[in-house]
Amino acid sequence: MIGDKWKLYDVSANLLPPGMLGWQEEAEQALLTDPKKPVFVPTPIAPPEDSLTARTAKLTLSADGTLEGDIEESWTGHSALDRRAELHRESDARQVEKTKDAIVKEYPQAEVDDIKIENADKAEQPLKLHYRIRIPGYGQRTGKRLFFQPLFFQMNATPLFSSADRKYDIHFHYAWRETDQIDITLPPDFELEKAENPGGLNLGKTGSYDLSMVLRGGMELVCKRELIFGKDGQLFFPRDAYGQVKNAFDAIHQHDSHMLALRQKSGTQ
């Protein structure tokens, strides 16, 4: 007990930070087996910031649609758990091999090298990943136009909910937060055509979605994205709220999939 409150620990959760429970143990009743006065206490739900996915990309888009550059990713808490479980007790070489396989599975045309992994076995620290990537054909060239998806980390993502109906209530495993910054140097002799920023979304009390796209110096597109979900432990939704939940995540997917067009400037080839 700390002060007048109980602090609960799961000593077997060695891939989570100290004091953090597995998501299966959150929002449950824990029995304190005091022989004189046993009592049930509610287990806490970790807030979104405890399960953070933070990603940055510094990329260059070529006139032929090739995208290449450096990627940094990090994860904490529940967001890191599954990734840590895949790497736990593996050799450094095997960790790199597994990570490369996962990246190529997500981006099938990618060429990946310079992979560096940090803190795979240190749950109290963020799990960090760096790699360099090259993806031919990321942008689609059509005549003088080049179409591309600026939110690199959401490329090839599918909608979270596919079914129109649902039989059961909805329970998200844990609350989470995502922050992305993608800097893309655009090809010379091209300019953005009718570029629009889809903007953010109102997710109510459970979270927020913010998206900004800014052209810096005429040649660098800077995209910042933040998604927060599960604030104040709002992870449980009745079946009759499924339509609202699905619509929210469909809207997020639509914003994430936003395409931009570049047009070759007049007088260039």
ABEGO torsion letter per residue (X at the ends): XBEABBBBBBAABAABBBGBBBAAABGBBBBBBBAABBBBBBBBBBBAAABBBBBBBBBBBBAAGBBBEBBBBBBBEAAAAAAAAAABGBBAAAAAAAAAAAAAAABAABBBBGBBBBGAABAABBBBBBBBBBBBGABBBBEABBBBBABAAABGBBBABABABBABBBBBABBBBBBBBBBBBBBBGBBBBGBBBAEBBBAEAAEBBBBBBBBBGGABBBBBBBBBBGBGGBABBBAAAAAAAAAAAAAAAAAAABBBBBBBBBGBX
